[in-house]
Structure formats: C-alpha cells, structure tokens
Amino acid sequence: MSAEAADREAATSSRPCTPPQTSWFEFLLEESLLEKHLRKPCPDPAPVQLIVQFLEQASKPSVNEQNQVQPPPDNKRNRILKLLALKVAAHLKWDLDILEKSLSVPVLNMLLNELLCISKVPPGTKHVDMDLATLPPTTAMAILLYNRWAIRTIVQSSFPVKQAKPGPPQISVMNQMQQEKELTENILKVLKEQASDSILVLEAALKLNKDLYVHTMRTLDLLAVEPGMVNGETESSTAGLKIRTEEMQCQVCYDLGAAYFQQGSTNSAVYENAREKFFRTKELIAEIGSLSLHCTIDEKRLAGYCQACDVLVPSDSTSQQLTPYSQVHICLRSGNYQDVVKIFIEDNLTFSLPVQFRQSVLRELFQKAQQGGSTFVFYRNEALDEICFKVCACNTVRDILEGRAISVQFNQLFLRPNKEKIDFLLEVCSRSINLEKASDSLKGNMAAFLKNVCLGLEDLQYVFMISSHELFITLLKDEERKLLVDQMRKRSPRVNLCIKPVTSFYDIPASASVNIGQLEHQLILSVDPWRIRQILIELHGMTSERQFWTVSNKWEVPSVYSGVILGIKDNLTRDLVYILMAKGLHCSTVKDFSHAKQLFAACLELVTEFSPKLRQVMLNEMLLLDIHTHEAGTGQSGERPPSDLISRVRGYLEMRLPDIPLRQVIAEECVAFMLNWRENEYLTLQVPAFLLQNNPYVKLGQLLAATCKELPGPKESRRTAKDLWEVVVQICSVSSQHKRGNDGRVSLIKQRESTLGIMYRSELLSFIKKLREPLVLTIILSLFVKLHNVREDIVNDITAEHISIWPSSIPNLQSVDFEAVAITVKELVRYALSINPSTHSWLIIQADIYFATNQYSAALHYYLQAGAVCSDFFNKAVPPDVYTDQVIKRMIKCCSLLNCHTQVAILCQFLREIDYKTAFKSLQEQNSHDAMDSYYDYIWDVTILEYLTYLHHKRGETDKRQIAIKAIGQTELNASNPEEVLQLAAQRRKKKFLQAMAKLYF
C-alpha cells in the first residue's frame, strides 16, 4: 500500500461517526454506513429506531405548488429509505418477537407490506388464493411472515392493556396519539376481517415439505442494484437466510395454536385445534433441540397453553387420570358444584391447585349467583349462595393453613352464621389437616383460626358447637380453652352492661357509591329484563343525576333509533328502553336468540303504553330476530318457514307508516329471506310499485326473481335479464373527475364509485352473501362472470352456467371498474362454495379463475373436483356438459405447464376428436415430472400406443418399449372388438386415470 493510500484510509477511519448538522437516517443514507453502524456492540440509535425513522421519512406526504397535500412521491430517495428499513429488519433476522415489542402496529404493517412488495407478491391478489408450494422460497416466506404477524396482532389485541398514566396535556402529542390509535384500530379491523384467510394460509404452510429462505441484507442489496439479474438467484433454493422446514412449522404451529385458543372463547370446539397445534409445537421443539437458530418459542407460555388445553379439552382417559384442573372444569360445565367442593377439600391436603385458580372459580360462582342462578335446572339462587359459601370456606381454610389473612368474602358470607354453616366449616377444617403428619405451624394456624371464629360469634350455642368439637379439643390446650371461655364470658351483656360493644368493620354499612357500583356491575351482567328493571329502579332511587344507559360502552343502539329513545322525557323509562334494546341486539348478534326474544318482548310491552313509533320499531326488530332464529335453526335443514312469518315479512315490505325509523338491514334480510324460500311469485307480481321505486333491495330482488322465472323460456322473453344486467353494470361503474390545467389540457385526477347505481358495490356484495338459493346464486355468478369477460384485454374467459342470457357488450367499457368486478367474482365464488361445495358449475368457475391467474396446480384441483362431485368420484362417466372440450384443453395446458407430459397425452384422448399432434409432441418431451410409463395402462388409443413403441425403440429404451407393447396387446383394445367393448375399455381407463389424478392433486 502506498503512503498516500494509507493516509486516505486513516482519514476515513478517523471521520466522526455523526456530522453535527446531519440527522442519523440522512447520514446513513448518504454515507452508506448502515452495515457498519449495525455491527457496533450497542448501536445508538438502536436498529428498531432506525426502522421507524426510515419509514416515517419515506411516508411523509408532499406539498405541490398549489399547497395541496399529496401522497408520498415514489422517488429514488424514498425507495432507498424503504430498502434501508428492510435491511435493518433483515439484520434482526425478521424476528417478530423483537419487531412487535419495539414497533407500533402501523409501522410494522408498513414494513411487512414493503417486504411483500420487494418479494414480488402480486398486489391485489389474496394470499389464500396463492399456492405456496409453487412460489419462490423468499416470496412464500414473506407471505408467511405477514400472515403470522396478522394473527399474532389479533391475539395480542384481545389481551387487556394497562393504560399508561397521562403526563401534562400537550395538544400536538395528544393529536398524534389519537391519530396512531385510529390508524391501529383501522388496521386491526382489516386484519380481523382477513383472519380466516390468514389461518388458511398458515395451515397450508404446514403442508410444505421444503426449506424456505428469507431476504438478508445481501439479497436486498442485489435487488436494489439490478433486479433483473437477481430474479433467478433470489428464487432459487440457495439465496437468503435458510429457514428449515421444522423451524418454520414450529413457529406457525405455535401462532396458529394461539389464534385458535383466542377464538375458543366464542367457539369452544376450536380448543381442540389449539390443543393439537400446541402439542405439535412441543414435538417440533423436541426434534429441533438446541440446533434452532431462528425458532424462538416462549416455552413457559407454551406450557401454560398446553395445561389450559388439557383442562378445556380433556382426553378420553378415565376421570381418575384427569388433572384437578380438568376435573374442576368438567364439574363447572356440567353444573356439578358439590364435586367442586369435594375437590377443593381434598386439595387442602395436597396444595396442588394454585390459590389464584381457586379464587377465579369462586369469582365465577359469585357471578352466576348475581345473575339470578345458573343455566342448570337443579340450582337456583339460594343453592348457589350456599355453594359460594362452601367454596369460600374451603379457600379460607387453605389460606389460613398457608399463613394468609382471612378474605373479605368469607367475613361477608359468615355475617349471619347458622348451624349448617358451622357444621360445614368444622367438616372442612377436620378433613383439611392430617393431625398425625401436620407440622406445628399448620396446627397453630388452624387453632388460631378456630379461636378467632369463636371470638367473632355472638350466639353461645354456636361457640359451644365449635369448642366441643374433637378438632378444637385436640388443637387447643386446657389453659387456652379456659382463657377463651373467660373472654367470652366478659363479652356477655350480663357482665359488661355499661360497655358499648365495638362495631365490627364488616358491620359498617357500605357507602352509596359502593352500592351504586355493585348495582351497575349487576346491570351490565344481567340479561333478565325484570331484574334489569328492578336494578334501574334501585339506582334511580339512589341518585337522579346519572344517565345509566351510558354505564357500558358496549351498549350500542342504531343511530336511527337512539334519537327517538333518548328523546323520552322520563329518565327511568329512557334508560330501561335503551338498555333492553341494546342488550337484545347484542344477544341477537351472538345468536343467543332466546334471551334476545325475552328482552325485545319486555321492551315491546313497555313502549306500547306510550309510543306507537317505538312499538313499530320493536315489531320490526322482532321480525328480524324471528328470521335469524329460523335461518339458524330449522331453516338449515330445509324446513320452510311458517306462513305467519312469510306474511309478516310481506307486511314489513309493504309498510307505509310515516316517520317510522327503519334500519336498512331489515329490508335487506326480508328480501333475501323471500328469495331464499323461492317466493318469486310475490316478488315479481305482487310487490307494490312504490316499493320498487323507494327500496333498492326490493328492486334487486324483483329482478332476480323474475330472471329465475323466465330462465326456462326462450331467449327473446328474457327482458328482465337485460334490466338486471343494466342495474349491476351501473353499480359497478365509476365516475371520473377531470381537471383542466394552465396549458389547457384536461387530465384525469380521480375515479370514484358511481352514485348513479341503486346501491354501492359493497352493499350489493353484502346482500348477495345473505342468499342461499342455488339458482339465484348461479344467476348472479353468471352475470358477474359475463361482466368480467366483456373487457377487451381478457385472455382467458371464465365459463359459467346460463352465461348466454346476458348481453355480450357494454356501450361504455371505460366506465366499468373491472378490477372491482374481478375481486367480486372471486368473493362470490368463495361464498357460493361455502354454501354448497358440491356444485360443479361453481367449481368450474373457481378452476377457471385459477387458470386465468396462472395457478395451474390449484386449477387442476378444482377441475378434477368438479368432475368428481358429479360422477361419484369418477365411478360414473363425467357428464359431457361438465368436461367440455374447453375444460379438457385447459386441463391439458395445466399439465403441460407443470411438465406432466404423459398426463397431457392421456387427456388428449378425452377430446371429441383426439388431438394427436399435441399428444405426440408431449410424448417427445424427455423432461417429464409425472410417472411416465406407469401411466401407459390408462391409454386406450392404439395409435398413441404405437407411437410410444416407435419412440422408445428409436431412443433405445427397451424396458419402456416392452411396457407399451404390453399395453397394446390387451385383448379389449383389439380393433376388431365391437364398439361397446371398446367404449367400455376406454371408460374403465378414464375412471382409473381420473381417480389417480384426483389422489395426486386433492
């Protein structure tokens, strides 16, 4: 090295780390010193702070010349800032534990979306629609990271968060915190809507059997330098940080288990899934051992989850093998509370159950007692009070044995002692201590407890019951017993008549605020309308200043109703009506229809006395409740609704009462109800004209019903199909706003959903998702498929049943939002298949969608499924209107692009005219990914078999040539056979081939 070069290096190394006028992110950006900074033992600022700074700067909005705020520009500086943020995350090895702990939800959402973008995940494509097995390793890993974070964030948001104590109020800080809170809530709302899709993506990841790779600082640098050169490398199996299959599955299993466990609070059956995932996580941790570099699982938390799952989902073992947790949980679920008491008494000897768990059981029992009894018929309020005392007595004895103070609950429950309570307390004390093995401290604690109980009793009869008990005599010496008797005698009124007895702390009456708080707590928990009324009367008797309808922020009443209800002058009536309606709507939402009906009936009876307007509101809500009750009950088995319910629905649709507040969802549900139960005659002929003009859902229902009625008729008579087409096209249209610049040019500045339609597209989609009638769903699907196919740049049409009834062109193609149409088609197919997954025409549409988006393995899956459902898993011939030539050709193309060339040749035989050119060309391919010669038994065309014989002879492949010759030599393929024999031979080979394909792709 020259002296000049050495001086230059020394000058560079001695340069100060941070220039005085340059912020950190600009310095790192300009000087490319990020990697050097991150290699420091304790870099300041920390890596996660750098991520926040980089992304904040990259997302800063810009201001144009007219002082208008514009979105962040997509310039080189912002792209580099985003890349630097990704590199810092790559330095942290994409550890979600570290990132979640230090980054807010909006920042981490932005970071992971940038990772998806740079990993070439197609924008606008749902992750659940993508086949992870066919994606590049870095792309698949980016999708897994995003969806793991999504469900972890949902789970974390369900935990209670301790609010930080606010400092001195600063308006700018408070505004910033409010904006971040709103942004977080919006992101959480989206994540929760997509939660089922995220779970499906992670479940699919567990089926992968290959290692994945995640971007490192090196691969991100390569992508930034020249993306074209790096595509091949980043998509290979050697680029990036290797994540072994076992490590990936371990993390995914743990996250899925946590998600299922969180869902179990509303659906207990899901706990079984959580248990399976957690125990699989334990197995994988045991397999990975200390070799894991990227799998970080909190094993203590995992053990807690597993223990909870053991309680919530007990195994099939006998009750003797169950843990005490499981036994208590089973007893609580079955209402067998006496056994809970027995378990607690036995536990007083072993101390196996934690005190916190025992206290939580007592709290649960107190809660049930306050609600007016349990859901089980053999316990009422009085019986539950007795159980509460017994459990509390068991817990109290456990506390005093371990040297803790007596609880407040025990003193409250023991304020009015009786013979039964004294007997039970003595029984618990006797069975909770083994006098032969107990230590002196345990005996001393028990003796002190019994002595204090005696001193707290005023009735000498109860004192004698305790003092004459065998345990008392054993634990207390003669001197102690005599001293206790003297103390009791001094307390007697006959001796100390002049001394005023000291008031016990527990005899002091509670303050008014405590009583109000307790009553408000009961008001929140109760769903009994008469108990709610009684509590409100007591509360209004204590104070007239409070508005008790505001006690819980969970009590929500639609805004169209709240104005009428809050206008009631009497405070008690206003609170009662509001709370009854809010609780009834909540019970209906959670499908607790019996309680909802009780609450609505009580509210109806109340408002009938003074408000005809609110009476009609309650009748409307009870109609909606009855619709939901029928649809969730007997309607699921296909039983038609009672005629009375249909008449009430018609009455609602025809109602013309002025000034009645109406909820749009009721009209929506009523029209969907009529369509689902095929009341097409009413919708087409009997609906009043004013309804068609004023109610968009009735208009849409009338067009759908009329189209269903006209469907069997000639094409010329389908006038309503054209009307329905025009209505939907209008809904899916967008309106453009233009602006003329200074140079006179007109530019398009924004497109928004058109307001000329009878409803918005989101409202239409919500309405369709309430329909279950197959014909109606088929009509809607075919309409949207036709609308999707109309666009000029479409390459692969999607096929659908009844597609010919729709017009073949649109006058103004530019007005239709075809991206929204494509998304709607995918949503509708997924919904339709959730209603009936065995409808072959819907399965073909789903397959065509995958085919159009180049997901060939998934497309084959659905093409085969469509054939399987209409042929008894290919035991019968697939109808020709299902496997048309177009479907077969698309299956051929899928197999060809998947390099399964022998399958291509076999499928060429399925066409009405065998495509020998394609078959021969595919057989010439030597790089085939299928079983090749093992498929020869499925070929029935002799010409193809003869060509195979020639081809193998030419290549010198003697073994394969013999297999082909053997296939030709089968007697049933002899050309001299009758046509019936040849067709039977072909049908038998079709069946076996399609079944083999189904096993491969299902």
C-alpha positions, 0 to 999 in steps of 0.5 A, spaced: 500 500 500 502 506 498 503 512 503 498 516 500 493 510 500 494 509 507 493 516 509 486 516 505 484 510 509 486 513 516 482 519 514 476 515 513 477 511 519 478 517 523 471 521 520 466 522 526 461 517 526 455 523 526 456 530 522 453 535 527 448 538 522 446 531 519 440 527 522 442 519 523 437 516 517 440 522 512 447 520 514 446 513 513 443 514 507 448 518 504 454 515 507 452 508 506 454 506 513 448 502 515 452 495 515 457 498 519 453 502 524 449 495 525 455 491 527 457 496 533 456 492 540 450 497 542 448 501 536 445 508 538 440 509 535 438 502 536 436 498 529 428 498 531 429 506 531 432 506 525 426 502 522 421 507 524 425 513 522 426 510 515 419 509 514 416 515 517 421 519 512 419 515 506 411 516 508 411 523 509 406 526 504 408 532 499 406 539 498 405 541 490 405 548 488 398 549 489 399 547 497 395 541 496 397 535 500 399 529 496 401 522 497 408 520 498 412 521 491 415 514 489 422 517 488 429 514 488 430 517 495 424 514 498 425 507 495 432 507 498 429 509 505 424 503 504 430 498 502 434 501 508 428 499 513 428 492 510 435 491 511 435 493 518 429 488 519 433 483 515 439 484 520 434 482 526 433 476 522 425 478 521 424 476 528 417 478 530 418 477 537 423 483 537 419 487 531 412 487 535 415 489 542 419 495 539 414 497 533 407 500 533 402 496 529 402 501 523 409 501 522 410 494 522 404 493 517 408 498 513 414 494 513 411 487 512 407 490 506 414 493 503 417 486 504 411 483 500 412 488 495 420 487 494 418 479 494 414 480 488 407 478 491 402 480 486 398 486 489 391 485 489 391 478 489 389 474 496 394 470 499 389 464 500 388 464 493 396 463 492 399 456 492 405 456 496 408 450 494 409 453 487 412 460 489 419 462 490 422 460 497 423 468 499 416 470 496 412 464 500 416 466 506 414 473 506 407 471 505 408 467 511 411 472 515 405 477 514 400 472 515 403 470 522 404 477 524 396 478 522 394 473 527 399 474 532 396 482 532 389 479 533 391 475 539 395 480 542 389 485 541 384 481 545 389 481 551 387 487 556 392 493 556 394 497 562 393 504 560 399 508 561 398 514 566 397 521 562 403 526 563 401 534 562 396 535 556 400 537 550 395 538 544 400 536 538 402 529 542 395 528 544 393 529 536 398 524 534 396 519 539 389 519 537 391 519 530 396 512 531 390 509 535 385 510 529 390 508 524 391 501 529 384 500 530 383 501 522 388 496 521 386 491 526 379 491 523 382 489 516 386 484 519 380 481 523 376 481 517 382 477 513 383 472 519 380 466 516 384 467 510 390 468 514 389 461 518 388 458 511 394 460 509 398 458 515 395 451 515 397 450 508 404 452 510 404 446 514 403 442 508 410 444 505 415 439 505 421 444 503 426 449 506 424 456 505 429 462 505 428 469 507 431 476 504 438 478 508 441 484 507 445 481 501 439 479 497 436 486 498 442 489 496 442 485 489 435 487 488 436 494 489 442 494 484 439 490 478 433 486 479 433 483 473 439 479 474 437 477 481 430 474 479 433 467 478 438 467 484 433 470 489 428 464 487 432 459 487 433 454 493 440 457 495 439 465 496 437 468 503 437 466 510 435 458 510 429 457 514 428 449 515 422 446 514 421 444 522 423 451 524 418 454 520 412 449 522 414 450 529 413 457 529 406 457 525 404 451 529 405 455 535 401 462 532 396 458 529 395 454 536 394 461 539 389 464 534 385 458 535 385 458 543 383 466 542 377 464 538 375 458 543 372 463 547 366 464 542 367 457 539 369 452 544 370 446 539 376 450 536 380 448 543 381 442 540 385 445 534 389 449 539 390 443 543 393 439 537 397 445 534 400 446 541 402 439 542 405 439 535 409 445 537 412 441 543 414 435 538 417 440 533 421 443 539 423 436 541 426 434 534 429 441 533 433 441 540 438 446 541 440 446 533 434 452 532 437 458 530 431 462 528 425 458 532 424 462 538 418 459 542 416 462 549 416 455 552 413 457 559 407 460 555 407 454 551 406 450 557 401 454 560 397 453 553 398 446 553 395 445 561 389 450 559 388 445 553 388 439 557 383 442 562 378 445 556 379 439 552 380 433 556 382 426 553 378 420 553 382 417 559 378 415 565 376 421 570 381 418 575 387 420 570 384 427 569 388 433 572 384 437 578 384 442 573 380 438 568 376 435 573 374 442 576 372 444 569 368 438 567 364 439 574 363 447 572 360 445 565 356 440 567 353 444 573 356 439 578 358 444 584 358 439 590 364 435 586 367 442 586 367 442 593 369 435 594 375 437 590 377 443 593 377 439 600 381 434 598 386 439 595 387 442 602 391 436 603 395 436 597 396 444 595 396 442 588 391 447 585 394 454 585 390 459 590 389 464 584 385 458 580 381 457 586 379 464 587 377 465 579 372 459 580 369 462 586 369 469 582 365 465 577 360 462 582 359 469 585 357 471 578 352 466 576 349 467 583 348 475 581 345 473 575 339 470 578 342 462 578 345 458 573 343 455 566 342 448 570 335 446 572 337 443 579 340 450 582 337 456 583 339 462 587 339 460 594 343 453 592 348 457 589 349 462 595 350 456 599 355 453 594 359 460 594 359 459 601 362 452 601 367 454 596 369 460 600 370 456 606 374 451 603 379 457 600 379 460 607 381 454 610 387 453 605 389 460 606 389 460 613 393 453 613 398 457 608 399 463 613 394 468 609 389 473 612 382 471 612 378 474 605 373 479 605 368 474 602 368 469 607 367 475 613 361 477 608 358 470 607 359 468 615 355 475 617 349 471 619 352 464 621 347 458 622 348 451 624 349 448 617 354 453 616 358 451 622 357 444 621 360 445 614 366 449 616 368 444 622 367 438 616 372 442 612 377 444 617 377 436 620 378 433 613 383 439 611 389 437 616 392 430 617 393 431 625 398 425 625 403 428 619 401 436 620 407 440 622 406 445 628 405 451 624 399 448 620 396 446 627 397 453 630 394 456 624 388 452 624 387 453 632 388 460 631 383 460 626 378 456 630 379 461 636 378 467 632 371 464 629 369 463 636 371 470 638 367 473 632 360 469 634 355 472 638 350 466 639 353 461 645 350 455 642 354 456 636 361 457 640 359 451 644 358 447 637 365 449 635 369 448 642 366 441 643 368 439 637 374 433 637 378 438 632 378 444 637 379 439 643 385 436 640 388 443 637 387 447 643 390 446 650 386 446 657 389 453 659 387 456 652 380 453 652 379 456 659 382 463 657 377 463 651 371 461 655 373 467 660 373 472 654 367 470 652 364 470 658 366 478 659 363 479 652 356 477 655 351 483 656 350 480 663 357 482 665 359 488 661 352 492 661 355 499 661 360 497 655 358 499 648 360 493 644 365 495 638 362 495 631 365 490 627 368 493 620 364 488 616 358 491 620 359 498 617 354 499 612 357 500 605 357 507 602 352 509 596 357 509 591 359 502 593 352 500 592 351 504 586 357 500 583 355 493 585 348 495 582 351 497 575 356 491 575 349 487 576 346 491 570 351 490 565 351 482 567 344 481 567 340 479 561 333 478 565 329 484 563 325 484 570 331 484 574 334 489 569 328 493 571 328 492 578 336 494 578 334 501 574 329 502 579 334 501 585 339 506 582 334 511 580 332 511 587 339 512 589 341 518 585 337 522 579 343 525 576 346 519 572 344 517 565 345 509 566 344 507 559 351 510 558 354 505 564 357 500 558 360 502 552 358 496 549 351 498 549 350 500 542 343 502 539 342 504 531 343 511 530 336 511 527 333 509 533 337 512 539 334 519 537 327 517 538 329 513 545 333 518 548 328 523 546 323 520 552 322 525 557 322 520 563 329 518 565 327 511 568 323 509 562 329 512 557 334 508 560 330 501 561 328 502 553 335 503 551 338 498 555 333 492 553 334 494 546 341 494 546 342 488 550 337 484 545 341 486 539 347 484 542 344 477 544 341 477 537 348 478 534 351 472 538 345 468 536 343 467 543 336 468 540 332 466 546 334 471 551 334 476 545 326 474 544 325 475 552 328 482 552 325 485 545 318 482 548 319 486 555 321 492 551 315 491 546 310 491 552 313 497 555 313 502 549 306 500 547 303 504 553 306 510 550 309 510 543 306 507 537 313 509 533 317 505 538 312 499 538 313 499 530 320 499 531 320 493 536 315 489 531 320 490 526 326 488 530 322 482 532 321 480 525 328 480 524 330 476 530 324 471 528 328 470 521 335 469 524 332 464 529 329 460 523 335 461 518 339 458 524 335 453 526 330 449 522 331 453 516 338 449 515 335 443 514 330 445 509 324 446 513 320 452 510 318 457 514 311 458 517 306 462 513 305 467 519 312 469 518 312 469 510 306 474 511 309 478 516 315 479 512 310 481 506 307 486 511 314 489 513 315 490 505 309 493 504 309 498 510 307 505 509 307 508 516 310 515 516 316 517 520 317 510 522 325 509 523 327 503 519 334 500 519 336 498 512 338 491 514 331 489 515 329 490 508 335 487 506 334 480 510 326 480 508 328 480 501 333 475 501 329 471 506 323 471 500 328 469 495 331 464 499 324 460 500 323 461 492 317 466 493 318 469 486 311 469 485 310 475 490 316 478 488 315 479 481 307 480 481 305 482 487 310 487 490 307 494 490 310 499 485 312 504 490 316 499 493 320 498 487 321 505 486 323 507 494 327 500 496 333 498 492 333 491 495 326 490 493 328 492 486 334 487 486 330 482 488 324 483 483 329 482 478 332 476 480 326 473 481 323 474 475 330 472 471 329 465 475 322 465 472 323 466 465 330 462 465 326 456 462 323 460 456 326 462 450 331 467 449 327 473 446 322 473 453 328 474 457 327 482 458 328 482 465 335 479 464 337 485 460 334 490 466 338 486 471 344 486 467 343 494 466 342 495 474 349 491 476 353 494 470 351 501 473 353 499 480 359 497 478 361 503 474 365 509 476 365 516 475 371 520 473 373 527 475 377 531 470 381 537 471 383 542 466 390 545 467 394 552 465 396 549 458 389 547 457 389 540 457 384 536 461 387 530 465 384 525 469 385 526 477 380 521 480 375 515 479 370 514 484 364 509 485 358 511 481 352 514 485 348 513 479 347 505 481 341 503 486 346 501 491 354 501 492 358 495 490 359 493 497 352 493 499 350 489 493 356 484 495 353 484 502 346 482 500 348 477 495 352 473 501 345 473 505 342 468 499 342 461 499 338 459 493 342 455 488 339 458 482 339 465 484 346 464 486 348 461 479 344 467 476 348 472 479 355 468 478 353 468 471 352 475 470 358 477 474 362 472 470 359 475 463 361 482 466 368 480 467 369 477 460 366 483 456 373 487 457 377 487 451 384 485 454 381 478 457 385 472 455 382 467 458 374 467 459 371 464 465 365 459 463 359 459 467 352 456 467 346 460 463 352 465 461 348 466 454 342 470 457 346 476 458 348 481 453 355 480 450 357 488 450 357 494 454 356 501 450 361 504 455 367 499 457 371 505 460 366 506 465 366 499 468 371 498 474 373 491 472 378 490 477 372 491 482 368 486 478 374 481 478 375 481 486 367 480 486 367 474 482 372 471 486 368 473 493 362 470 490 365 464 488 368 463 495 361 464 498 357 460 493 362 454 495 361 455 502 354 454 501 354 448 497 361 445 495 358 440 491 356 444 485 360 443 479 358 449 475 361 453 481 367 449 481 368 450 474 368 457 475 373 457 481 378 452 476 377 457 471 379 463 475 385 459 477 387 458 470 386 465 468 391 467 474 396 462 472 395 457 478 395 451 474 396 446 480 390 449 484 386 449 477 387 442 476 384 441 483 378 444 482 377 441 475 378 434 477 373 436 483 368 438 479 368 432 475 368 428 481 362 431 485 358 429 479 360 422 477 361 419 484 368 420 484 369 418 477 365 411 478 360 414 473 362 417 466 363 425 467 357 428 464 359 431 457 356 438 459 361 438 465 368 436 461 367 440 455 372 440 450 374 447 453 375 444 460 379 438 457 384 443 453 385 447 459 386 441 463 391 439 458 395 446 458 395 445 466 399 439 465 403 441 460 405 447 464 407 443 470 411 438 465 406 432 466 407 430 459 404 423 459 398 426 463 397 431 457 397 425 452 392 421 456 387 427 456 388 428 449 384 422 448 378 425 452 377 430 446 371 429 441 376 428 436 383 426 439 388 431 438 394 427 436 399 432 434 399 435 441 399 428 444 405 426 440 409 432 441 408 431 449 410 424 448 417 427 445 418 431 451 424 427 455 423 432 461 417 429 464 415 430 472 409 425 472 410 417 472 411 416 465 410 409 463 406 407 469 401 411 466 401 407 459 395 402 462 390 408 462 391 409 454 386 406 450 388 409 443 392 404 439 395 409 435 398 413 441 400 406 443 404 405 437 407 411 437 410 410 444 413 403 441 416 407 435 419 412 440 422 408 445 425 403 440 428 409 436 431 412 443 433 405 445 429 404 451 427 397 451 424 396 458 419 402 456 418 399 449 416 392 452 411 396 457 407 399 451 407 393 447 404 390 453 399 395 453 397 394 446 396 387 446 390 387 451 385 383 448 379 389 449 383 394 445 383 389 439 380 393 433 376 388 431 372 388 438 365 391 437 364 398 439 361 397 446 367 393 448 371 398 446 367 404 449 367 400 455 375 399 455 376 406 454 371 408 460 374 403 465 381 407 463 378 414 464 375 412 471 382 409 473 386 415 470 381 420 473 381 417 480 389 417 480 389 424 478 384 426 483 389 422 489 395 426 486 392 433 486 386 433 492 
